[in-house]
Amino acid sequence: MNRTHVSLAVFEFGDDLQAVTKLLDIAPTDAWRVGDPVSDQPTMTRNHSRWTLASGCGLEAPVEDHLHALLTILEERRERIREVAQRYSVELQCAIYYEDDTAGIHLSEDVVRRVAALGLAIDLDLYFVGSEDAAHH
């Protein structure tokens, strides 16, 4: 099964996680500061601060569904998003883990227009991980 993660990511805000939360008037899905421990590797620490708001869709949903869900939340905060983007580094991050090496991404004109209206960049990370069946043959 392919897995998709889509979120709004804010960087370069220093160490005050509440600054972004207050500007956007929404709690993050995840956030950390430089020097915080990495949760699954406690001997490692974070080398950058990050504030993240996930789409809320399941991992099996296609990227466009994730973007629709997240954009609906962000569009309600259009002016707040623009203010955050003027102060900090902000982007939509999409990480897609494919089992099928012929997979692709389609973004509708509507999604592209909505992202552009918010003035956001999109970072697409594509990973071919193969299937579990292929790993056992």
Buried (B, 14 or more C-beta within 10 A) or exposed (E): EBBBBBBBBBBEBEEEBEBBBEBBEBEBEEBBBEEBEEEEEEEEEBEEBBBBBBBBBEEEBBBBBBBBBBBEBBEEBEEBBBEBBEBBBBBBBBBBBBBEEEEEEEBEEEBEEBBEBBEBEBEEEEEEEEBEEEEEE
